Amino acid sequence: MDKDSLQRMVPVLVGVGVVAISALTLKLIINKQKKPKTLEDPNKKYPLKLIEKKVVSHDTRVFRFELPSPDHCLGLPIGQHIYLSAKVNGSLVVRPYTPVTSDENLGYMDLVVKIYHANVHPKFPEGGKLTQYLESLPIGDTIDVRGPSGLLEYTGRGTFAIKPDKKADSKEVKAAKVSMIAGGTGITPMLQMVRAVFRDPHDKTCLRLLFANQTEDDILLRKELEEVQSEHPDRFQVWYTVDRPTGDWEYSSGFISAEMIADHLFPPASDNLVLMCGPPPMINFACIPNLDKLGYSQSMRFSY
């Protein structure tokens, strides 16, 4: 091949190379977007294998379950939850959970679970049936998982799709600010959303969290919450209240009150959505009456 022919071929070769690289990049993007989902059918149960159990405290565990392949994501939209089900003493027990992992985590799902042991709380002598079942589940055994489920989905950048009930169409709600009230294990859907917001550099939503527990030792995921707060102090703030504080406790004490809401959440506004998750007595007797008292619109509230 002479020099002139070679020179004429250089642009062609460069063009072919650019096309090949572009095609490869596009394929990688498409493959990333089309990562296989575990939860393909919300009405089907998927047996997931327990592969790791981490002890966080005397009554809190992190259970890691294996997904069908290392490339699988769970397939759970932000704001939605799953149901775990198992036969306990001959009866089917079904409970909702929100993983602390997301669809960015491939090959596994993590659940933070508070174990309610029998003969500890006088009002609940049997303890938590499913939490005790999980506590005794051997590594390598499976549990049935179904989902996604739920009436709220966070689609990103301050936009929510909320259904008034299961059969209704979802309504789009936009919020520049999100006020969150959580009690006990109700923190998991809040952390799910907090992480989703700060994972997206284009999401400018601001969040505040009021988190109620019985004691300081009962506060789940405190380290994770405060890490986000330290990284984004201008957009995320967390405040605690406990029923039984110790002498050096620096936050609030007692049940959720109007004063706590006014001091630590965003004020009522058309762009402030209030999210609540916790025991029904907390929602019905502490949250709702005090939100009413302070003038928060019912149309800008959602209870998980």
Salt bridges, closest charged atoms under 4 A:
ASP59 OD2 - HIS58 NE2 3.53
ASP59 OD2 - LYS114 NZ 3.08
GLU66 OE1 - LYS49 NZ 3.85
ASP110 OD1 - ARG64 NE 2.74
GLU126 OE1 - LYS129 NZ 3.96
GLU135 OE2 - ARG61 NH2 2.91
ASP200 OD2 - ARG157 NE 2.88
GLU216 OE2 - ARG222 NH1 2.80
ASP218 OD1 - LYS114 NZ 3.14
GLU226 OE2 - ARG222 NE 2.92
GLU227 OE2 - LYS223 NZ 3.90
ASP271 OD2 - LYS177 NZ 2.99
ASP292 OD1 - ARG301 NH2 2.50
